[in-house]
């Protein structure tokens, strides 16, 4: 067998005391005998065979940590066959953790959802298709010393269309298995907490015919404990072609179209103005507001962030209506949706009965952060809105008094001050608000609490490579909850200069990037991905429970760019650009029509269905593999605008703003 030793050298032998991983004999299954696995016998020199098959394996070292494994498989019989091939790597160390990116973080132990748990179901090992994962068909096993990742190449459609599984052996070692072509077994995870029958496909190989394909093996030492993924993410960057296969965007046009969409969301609830959460199809070739009155502080609705973007639009373009709308909406939220104890209502409708309403720490924390940023930006143009500072300060004061060494800031609170749900990493969303308030006021208690909370959540969750419960429509391991760690740690580093916060920011960014797609899966010619020229690369998967892609990376992009400057590591700029360009796709321009309806200017649907997940629902909420849904939700536009606002910072303010600001200030 091939063995990679601790010094990254190749040995060809049967045993090695210094081995880290070993390439085992290849195996296969046939369609006629799908339950039986056939193992080829070694003939020496990387050649394996049985009575009807021959496989020749060669290994090429690409870097200190990356190895390219090429396999040529030949049907030596006189009859055609339909087969599934298996390339297997054995770790020669006991694995303490494993990862199947975007699918299973060490077995998805957190949460009571129905997503795939563990390594097997009903005694049969899980096999997952490559297109569920940010790195194709990737499995990673690690301990404190070593990390080994096996994944597919994109050198051909055949090489890419693959699957993977993991098997834990009795002595703690693992088998990492990579299959060709696509298999999903024993069931296919087809929708949230739902399963359909297994998927089995086969390679058709004529008599005497061969196929060749390569895979990659990354063997490294974890940069930090439980962060063996850093090595494979660094290896994978740029490995699947141009990491940023997108044209330069017309950012001015995108800004104006996005502002148009934001303003189109402004509507009324019982005489109070806010941004509706989004549009759904009206059944007549157009779109309408979603029926329930949802004007959300942050998360999907992003009412306060939208207001800051309208303030920026006024500063940049002198549009007085943008400023008036922003101030009116912010006044309503600050005056009517803030409880006496400082907690913030998630929904505008909660003003009718604040004490009985409930709010989560994601909405409250990010809402407070944006209230503080709105106050600061208005101060810079001579408009004083102390209620906005008060809204952010009130929330921070509440959580300074209610931090728990057991559960941090918790997840859900009734606005009377009762914590209803302690679970998850979601409470970390309070940290950016605390850090921002310290920056604005210079009061040390907010810095002390931000540091205390960061230490708590990093030690309990992030250091274990687990972020949970911030994707509020699930309760599982997810991507979204990494963002408060990226933002909070970046702000704390800039406030204190302490290297530990740079480390925390980088850890969180690696975790977040493990959900970012590095390649373009293969799709059918009639799929919407192909029809509309959609690139998957750079988009991010949502969670272990929701297997679709979205534009959430927009929230992280400005801080990942700052991380590049903090660390001097240009790879973060590449990743930020991958994410940024990817989220600028399929935005409505007044002409773009899909599913028979022209999309409103600046609108963008929430989900791209990159694998077999979500197809059991209507096009509004779900879609077939390679499809886009029709839920035109608010938040992608808000995050897109927030990146553009950072991009425009170097541009001088509109000269016409001064006179308009004076007039508004006098009102």
C-alpha positions in Angstrom: 0.0 0.0 0.0 1.0 3.6 -0.3 1.8 5.3 3.0 2.4 8.9 3.7 4.7 9.2 6.7 5.0 12.0 9.3 7.5 13.9 7.2 5.2 13.9 4.1 7.3 11.2 2.4 5.9 8.3 0.4 6.7 4.8 1.3 5.5 1.7 -0.6 5.3 -1.1 1.9 2.8 -3.1 3.9 3.5 -1.4 7.2 5.1 1.7 8.6 5.4 2.7 12.2 5.7 6.3 11.1 2.7 6.3 8.8 -0.1 8.9 9.0 -2.4 7.6 6.3 -2.4 4.7 3.9 -4.0 4.2 0.5 -5.7 0.8 0.6 -6.5 -1.6 -2.2 -9.3 -0.2 -4.4 -12.7 -1.9 -4.5 -15.9 -1.9 -6.6 -19.5 -2.9 -6.7 -21.6 -3.9 -9.8 -25.2 -3.1 -10.5 -25.9 -6.8 -10.8 -24.5 -7.4 -7.3 -24.9 -4.1 -5.6 -24.7 -5.4 -2.0 -21.3 -7.1 -2.5 -18.0 -5.2 -2.4 -15.2 -6.7 -4.4 -11.6 -5.9 -3.4 -8.8 -5.9 -5.9 -5.5 -7.7 -5.0 -2.2 -5.9 -5.1 0.2 -6.9 -7.8 3.0 -4.5 -6.8 4.0 -1.1 -8.0 0.6 0.4 -7.4 -1.2 -2.1 -9.6 -4.3 -4.0 -8.4 -6.5 -6.6 -10.2 -9.0 -9.4 -10.0 -10.3 -11.6 -12.8 -12.2 -8.8 -14.6 -10.8 -5.5 -13.4 -7.4 -3.8 -13.2 -6.6 -0.5 -11.3 -3.3 1.4 -11.5 -2.7 4.0 -8.9 0.0 6.7 -9.0 0.7 9.5 -6.5 2.2 12.9 -7.1 3.1 15.3 -4.4 1.8 18.8 -5.2 2.9 20.7 -2.1 4.1 19.9 1.4 0.6 18.9 2.3 -1.3 18.1 -0.9 -1.1 14.9 -2.9 -2.7 14.0 -6.2 -3.8 10.4 -6.5 -4.5 9.2 -10.1 -6.3 6.0 -10.8 -6.8 4.3 -14.1 -9.5 1.6 -14.0 -9.8 -1.0 -16.8 -12.5 -3.5 -17.5 -10.4 -6.5 -18.5 -13.4 -8.8 -19.1 -15.0 -9.4 -22.4 -18.4 -8.0 -21.4 -19.6 -4.5 -20.5 -20.2 -3.7 -16.8 -21.9 -1.0 -14.7 -19.8 -0.4 -11.6 -19.2 1.8 -8.7 -15.6 2.2 -7.7 -14.2 2.9 -4.2 -11.0 4.6 -3.3 -10.2 4.1 0.3 -7.7 5.8 2.7 -7.1 4.5 6.2 -5.9 6.9 8.9 -3.0 5.3 10.8 -3.8 7.5 13.8 -6.9 7.4 16.0 -9.2 10.2 14.9 -10.8 12.4 17.6 -13.1 14.4 15.2 -14.4 14.2 11.7 -16.0 16.6 9.3 -18.0 16.2 6.1 -18.2 19.9 5.1 -21.8 21.3 5.0 -23.2 17.9 6.0 -21.8 16.7 9.2 -19.8 18.4 11.9 -18.6 15.5 14.0 -21.9 13.7 13.6 -24.2 16.8 14.2 -24.5 16.1 17.9 -26.1 19.5 18.6 -29.9 19.9 18.1 -32.9 17.6 17.9 -33.6 18.0 14.2 -33.8 15.3 11.6 -30.7 16.1 9.7 -28.2 13.2 9.2 -26.7 12.2 12.5 -23.5 10.1 13.2 -21.8 7.9 10.6 -24.7 5.5 9.9 -28.4 5.1 9.9 -30.1 1.8 10.9 -26.7 0.1 10.8 -25.9 1.3 7.2 -23.2 3.9 6.7 -24.1 7.3 5.3 -22.9 8.0 1.8 -23.3 11.6 0.6 -23.1 13.0 -2.9 -20.2 15.4 -3.7 -22.6 18.3 -4.5 -23.7 18.7 -0.9 -20.2 19.7 0.2 -18.2 22.9 -0.2 -15.2 20.8 -1.3 -16.4 17.9 -3.5 -16.8 14.5 -1.7 -14.6 15.6 1.1 -14.1 13.8 4.4 -11.7 15.0 7.1 -10.4 13.2 10.1 -8.2 14.8 12.7 -6.6 14.6 16.1 -4.3 17.0 18.0 -1.4 16.0 15.7 -2.7 15.2 12.2 -5.5 16.1 9.8 -6.2 14.0 6.7 -8.7 15.0 4.1 -9.7 13.1 0.9 -11.7 14.8 -1.8 -12.5 14.7 -5.5 -10.9 16.6 -8.3 -12.8 18.6 -11.0 -10.5 17.6 -13.8 -13.5 16.1 -15.6 -17.2 15.6 -15.1 -16.6 12.0 -14.3 -14.0 12.7 -11.7 -16.2 15.3 -10.0 -19.4 13.3 -9.9 -18.6 11.3 -6.8 -19.6 10.5 -3.2 -18.0 9.9 0.2 -18.4 8.1 3.5 -16.5 7.5 6.7 -16.2 4.4 8.8 -14.8 4.4 12.3 -12.8 1.3 13.2 -12.7 -0.4 16.5 -9.2 1.0 17.3 -10.3 4.6 16.6 -8.8 4.8 13.2 -11.0 5.8 10.2 -11.6 4.7 6.7 -12.2 7.6 4.3 -14.0 6.4 1.2 -14.5 8.2 -2.1 -16.9 6.6 -4.6 -17.5 7.1 -8.3 -20.1 8.0 -9.5 -22.9 9.6 -7.4 -24.4 7.6 -4.5 -26.7 8.7 -1.7 -27.4 5.9 0.8 -29.1 4.4 2.7 -31.5 7.3 2.1 -31.3 10.7 0.4 -31.7 13.7 2.7 -34.3 15.5 0.5 -35.8 18.3 2.6 -35.7 19.6 6.2 -35.9 16.5 8.4 -37.2 14.5 5.4 -35.7 11.6 3.4 -36.4 9.8 0.1 -35.1 6.6 -1.4 -31.4 6.0 -2.0 -29.7 7.2 -5.1 -27.5 4.7 -7.0 -25.7 5.6 -10.2 -23.1 3.6 -12.1 -20.2 4.0 -14.5 -20.8 2.1 -17.8 -17.6 0.5 -18.9 -17.3 -1.5 -22.1 -15.2 -4.6 -22.5 -11.5 -3.6 -22.5 -12.4 0.0 -21.8 -10.8 2.3 -19.2 -11.5 5.5 -17.3 -9.1 7.6 -15.4 -9.6 10.2 -12.7 -7.7 11.8 -9.9 -8.5 12.7 -6.4 -6.7 14.7 -3.8 -5.4 13.8 -0.4 -4.4 16.6 2.1 -2.3 15.7 5.1 -1.4 18.4 7.5 -1.0 19.3 11.1 -4.0 21.2 12.6 -3.3 24.9 12.9 -5.3 24.9 16.1 -6.9 22.0 18.0 -10.1 20.9 16.2 -9.2 23.1 13.2 -7.7 20.6 10.9 -9.9 22.0 8.2 -7.5 25.0 7.8 -5.0 22.9 5.8 -7.5 21.5 3.3 -9.2 24.9 2.9 -5.8 26.5 2.1 -5.0 23.6 -0.3 -8.4 23.8 -2.0 -8.2 27.6 -2.7 -7.7 28.0 -6.4 -7.5 24.2 -7.0 -10.8 24.1 -8.9 -10.0 26.8 -11.5 -10.3 30.5 -11.2 -11.4 31.2 -7.7 -13.3 34.4 -8.8 -14.9 33.5 -12.2 -17.0 36.6 -12.2 -16.9 39.9 -14.2 -16.2 43.2 -12.5 -19.6 44.5 -11.2 -21.2 47.8 -11.9 -21.4 48.7 -8.3 -23.2 52.1 -8.9 -26.0 50.4 -10.8 -26.2 47.6 -8.2 -26.5 50.2 -5.4 -29.3 52.2 -7.1 -31.2 49.0 -8.0 -30.8 47.7 -4.4 -32.0 51.0 -2.9 -35.0 50.8 -5.2 -35.8 47.4 -3.9 -35.3 48.5 -0.3 -37.7 51.4 -0.7 -40.3 49.1 -2.4 -40.4 47.1 0.9 -41.5 50.1 2.9 -45.1 49.6 4.0 -47.4 50.2 6.8 -48.5 48.2 9.9 -51.3 49.9 11.8 -50.0 53.4 11.0 -46.4 52.5 11.7 -43.8 52.3 8.8 -41.2 49.6 8.3 -39.6 47.3 5.7 -41.7 44.2 4.9 -39.8 41.0 5.0 -40.2 40.2 1.3 -42.2 39.2 -1.7 -43.8 35.9 -2.9 -45.5 35.2 -6.2 -49.0 36.5 -6.5 -50.2 33.8 -8.9 -50.7 36.3 -11.7 -47.2 36.6 -13.1 -46.1 39.1 -10.4 -45.2 39.4 -6.8 -46.9 40.5 -3.6 -45.8 41.1 0.0 -45.8 38.0 2.2 -49.2 37.9 3.9 -48.3 38.0 7.6 -47.2 41.5 8.9 -43.5 40.9 9.4 -41.2 43.9 9.9 -38.2 42.3 11.5 -35.5 44.2 13.4 -32.6 42.2 12.0 -32.1 38.6 10.7 -34.4 38.2 7.7 -36.0 41.6 7.8 -32.9 43.8 8.6 -35.0 46.9 9.3 -32.3 48.8 11.1 -29.5 47.9 8.6 -31.8 49.1 5.8 -32.2 52.4 7.6 -28.4 52.8 7.8 -28.2 52.1 4.0 -30.8 54.8 3.3 -28.8 57.2 5.4 -25.8 56.3 3.3 -27.8 56.8 0.1 -28.7 60.3 1.3 -25.1 61.0 2.1 -23.9 59.7 -1.2 -26.6 60.8 -3.5 -28.5 63.6 -1.7 -31.9 61.8 -1.8 -33.8 63.5 1.0 -36.6 60.9 0.9 -34.1 58.2 1.8 -33.1 60.1 5.0 -36.7 60.9 5.9 -37.8 57.2 5.6 -34.8 56.1 7.6 -35.4 58.5 10.4 -39.2 57.7 10.6 -38.6 54.0 10.7 -35.8 54.3 13.3 -37.9 56.6 15.4 -40.7 54.1 15.5 -38.4 51.2 16.5 -36.5 53.2 19.1 -39.6 54.7 20.7 -42.2 52.0 20.5 -40.3 48.7 20.3 -37.9 49.1 23.2 -38.9 47.6 26.5 -38.2 49.5 29.7 -35.5 47.0 30.6 -33.7 47.7 27.3 -34.7 44.6 25.4 -35.7 45.2 21.7 -38.7 43.7 20.0 -37.9 41.6 17.0 -41.1 42.4 15.2 -42.8 45.8 14.7 -46.2 44.3 15.6 -44.8 43.6 19.1 -45.3 47.2 20.1 -48.9 46.4 20.9 -47.9 44.2 23.8 -44.2 44.4 24.6 -44.1 42.5 27.8 -45.6 39.4 26.3 -43.5 39.5 23.2 -40.4 37.3 22.7 -37.1 38.2 21.0 -34.0 36.3 20.1 -30.4 37.4 20.7 -29.6 37.4 17.0 -32.3 40.0 16.2 -31.6 42.0 19.3 -27.8 41.9 19.1 -27.4 42.8 15.5 -30.3 45.3 15.7 -28.5 47.1 18.6 -25.2 47.1 16.6 -26.9 48.7 13.7 -28.7 51.2 15.9 -25.3 52.3 17.2 -23.9 52.6 13.7 -26.9 54.7 12.6 -26.5 57.0 15.5 -22.8 57.5 14.7 -23.3 58.1 11.0 -26.0 60.7 11.7 -23.7 62.4 14.2 -21.2 62.8 11.4 -23.6 64.8 9.3 -24.9 66.9 12.2 -28.1 65.0 13.1 -28.4 64.0 16.8 -30.7 61.1 17.5 -30.0 60.2 21.2 -32.8 57.6 21.1 -30.8 55.5 18.7 -27.8 55.5 21.0 -30.2 54.8 23.8 -31.6 51.7 22.0 -28.2 50.2 21.6 -27.0 51.2 25.1 -30.2 49.9 26.8 -29.8 46.4 25.3 -26.1 46.3 26.2 -26.8 47.4 29.8 -29.4 44.7 30.1 -27.0 42.0 28.9 -24.2 43.3 31.1 -26.5 42.6 34.0 -27.8 39.2 32.7 -24.7 37.4 31.5 -24.6 33.8 32.7 -21.4 31.7 33.1 -23.6 28.7 32.3 -25.3 29.8 29.1 -23.9 33.2 28.2 -26.6 35.6 26.8 -29.0 32.8 25.9 -31.1 32.5 22.8 -34.8 33.7 23.4 -36.0 36.2 25.9 -39.5 37.4 26.8 -39.3 41.2 26.8 -40.3 41.2 30.5 -36.7 39.9 31.1 -37.3 36.2 31.3 -34.9 33.9 29.5 -37.0 31.2 27.7 -34.3 29.3 25.8 -30.6 29.1 26.8 -29.3 27.1 23.9 -26.8 27.7 21.2 -24.0 30.0 20.2 -26.5 32.6 19.0 -25.9 34.8 22.1 -22.6 35.8 20.6 -24.6 38.3 18.4 -24.6 40.6 21.5 -20.8 40.9 21.3 -20.5 43.3 18.3 -23.0 45.7 19.9 -21.0 45.7 23.2 -17.7 46.3 21.3 -19.3 49.1 19.2 -20.7 50.8 22.3 -17.3 50.8 23.9 -15.8 52.3 20.8 -18.5 55.1 20.7 -18.6 55.9 24.5 -15.2 54.9 25.8 -16.9 53.1 28.7 -14.8 50.2 29.8 -17.6 48.1 31.2 -18.8 47.3 27.7 -15.4 46.3 26.6 -15.0 44.1 29.7 -18.3 42.3 29.0 -17.6 41.9 25.3 -14.2 40.3 26.2 -15.8 38.1 28.9 -18.5 36.9 26.5 -16.1 36.3 23.6 -13.9 34.2 25.9 -17.0 32.2 27.0 -18.4 31.5 23.6 -15.0 30.8 22.0 -14.0 28.3 24.7 -17.4 26.6 24.8 -18.2 26.5 21.0 -15.9 28.0 18.5 -12.8 26.3 19.8 -14.6 23.0 19.3 -15.4 24.0 15.7 -19.1 24.3 16.4 -21.4 27.3 15.9 -25.1 26.8 16.5 -28.7 28.1 16.5 -28.2 31.5 14.8 -30.1 30.3 11.7 -33.4 30.8 13.4 -35.5 28.5 11.3 -33.4 25.6 12.5 -31.7 24.5 15.6 -28.5 22.8 14.5 -24.9 23.3 13.5 -24.9 26.2 11.1 -22.9 28.8 9.2 -24.7 32.0 10.2 -23.6 31.9 13.9 -20.0 32.3 12.9 -20.6 35.9 11.8 -20.8 37.5 15.3 -17.4 35.8 16.1 -15.9 37.3 13.0 -17.4 40.7 13.6 -16.9 40.8 17.3 -13.3 39.5 17.3 -12.4 42.0 14.5 -13.8 44.9 16.6 -12.1 43.7 19.7 -8.7 43.4 18.0 -9.1 46.9 16.6 -10.1 48.2 20.1 -7.4 46.4 22.1 -4.6 45.3 19.7 -4.5 42.0 21.4 -3.4 39.2 19.2 -5.8 36.7 20.7 -8.7 38.5 19.0 -7.0 38.3 15.6 -6.8 34.5 16.2 -10.4 34.3 17.2 -11.4 36.2 14.0 -9.3 33.9 11.9 -10.7 30.8 13.5 -14.3 32.0 12.9 -13.5 32.9 9.3 -12.0 29.4 8.6 -15.2 27.9 10.1 -17.3 30.2 8.0 -15.3 29.4 4.9 -15.7 25.7 5.4 -19.3 26.3 4.2 -18.2 28.2 1.1 -18.3 26.3 -2.2 -14.9 26.1 -4.0 -16.1 24.5 -7.3 -18.9 24.3 -9.8 -21.0 21.0 -9.6 -22.2 19.3 -12.7 -25.8 20.1 -13.6 -28.2 19.0 -16.3 -28.4 21.2 -19.3 -32.1 22.1 -18.6 -31.3 23.1 -15.0 -31.7 26.8 -14.0 -28.1 27.0 -13.0 -27.1 26.2 -16.6 -29.9 28.1 -18.2 -29.1 31.3 -16.4 -25.3 30.9 -16.2 -25.2 30.7 -12.4 -21.9 30.1 -10.7 -22.0 28.2 -7.5 -18.4 29.0 -6.5 -18.3 31.4 -3.5 -21.9 30.8 -2.3 -22.3 29.4 1.1 -24.4 26.5 2.4 -26.8 27.3 5.2 -26.7 24.6 7.9 -26.6 20.9 8.6 -30.4 20.9 8.5 -30.9 23.2 5.4 -28.9 22.0 2.4 -29.2 25.0 0.1 -27.0 27.9 -0.8 -27.6 31.6 -0.1 -26.0 35.1 0.0 -25.4 35.3 3.7 -21.7 35.8 3.1 -22.5 39.4 2.4 -22.6 40.1 6.1 -19.1 38.7 6.6 -17.3 40.1 3.5 -16.3 43.5 5.0 -14.8 41.9 8.1 -13.0 39.1 6.2 -11.4 41.9 4.1 -10.4 43.6 7.4 -9.0 40.2 8.5 -6.8 40.2 5.4 -5.3 43.5 6.5 -5.0 42.4 10.1 -3.1 39.2 9.2 -1.3 40.2 6.0 -2.7 36.9 4.5 -4.0 37.7 1.0 -6.0 34.5 0.8 -8.6 36.2 2.9 -9.0 38.9 0.2 -9.4 36.1 -2.4 -12.1 34.4 -0.3 -13.9 37.7 0.4 -13.9 38.5 -3.3 -15.2 35.0 -4.2 -18.1 35.5 -1.8 -18.8 39.1 -2.8 -18.9 38.4 -6.6 -21.0 35.3 -6.0 -23.8 37.1 -4.2 -24.3 39.6 -7.1 -26.0 37.0 -9.3 -29.6 36.7 -10.4 -30.6 40.1 -9.1 -33.8 41.5 -10.6 -33.3 44.3 -13.2 -36.9 44.8 -14.3 -36.5 42.3 -17.2 -35.1 39.1 -15.6 -38.0 36.6 -15.5 -38.0 33.2 -13.9 -40.9 30.8 -13.4 -43.1 33.1 -15.6 -42.6 36.2 -13.4 -40.4 39.3 -14.0 -38.6 40.0 -10.7 -38.7 43.5 -9.1 -35.6 45.7 -9.6 -33.0 44.9 -7.0 -34.7 41.7 -5.7 -33.0 38.4 -5.2 -34.3 35.1 -4.1 -33.0 33.5 -0.9 -32.0 30.0 -2.0 -30.2 28.1 -4.8 -30.7 24.4 -4.6 -27.3 22.9 -5.4 -28.1 19.3 -4.5 -31.1 17.0 -4.1 -32.7 18.9 -1.3 -35.8 21.1 -1.1 -37.6 19.8 -4.2 -40.6 18.5 -2.3 -41.9 22.1 -1.8 -43.3 24.7 -4.1 -41.0 26.9 -6.2 -41.8 29.7 -3.8 -39.9 28.0 -0.9 -38.0 25.2 -2.6 -36.8 23.9 -6.0 -35.3 21.1 -7.9 -31.6 20.5 -8.0 -29.9 23.4 -9.8 -32.9 25.6 -9.3 -33.7 29.0 -7.8 -36.7 29.6 -5.5 -39.1 32.6 -5.6 -38.9 33.8 -2.0 -37.6 37.4 -2.6 -36.6 38.1 1.0 -35.3 41.4 2.3 -31.9 40.4 3.8 -29.8 39.6 0.7 -30.4 43.2 -0.5 -29.5 44.6 2.9 -26.3 42.7 3.1 -25.4 43.6 -0.5 -25.9 47.3 0.3 -23.8 47.0 3.4 -20.8 45.7 1.4 -21.3 48.4 -1.2 -21.3 51.1 1.5 -17.9 49.9 2.7 -16.7 49.8 -0.9 -17.8 53.5 -1.4 -16.1 54.8 1.8 -13.3 56.2 -0.2 -15.7 58.2 -2.3 -16.2 61.9 -1.3 -19.6 62.7 0.1 -22.1 64.3 -2.2 -21.6 68.1 -2.2 -25.3 68.7 -2.1 -25.8 67.0 1.2 -24.9 69.9 3.5 -27.8 72.2 2.6 -30.3 69.3 2.7 -29.0 68.2 6.1 -29.4 71.7 7.5 -33.0 71.8 6.4 -33.8 68.4 7.8 -32.1 69.2 11.1 -34.2 72.3 11.4 -37.5 70.4 11.0 
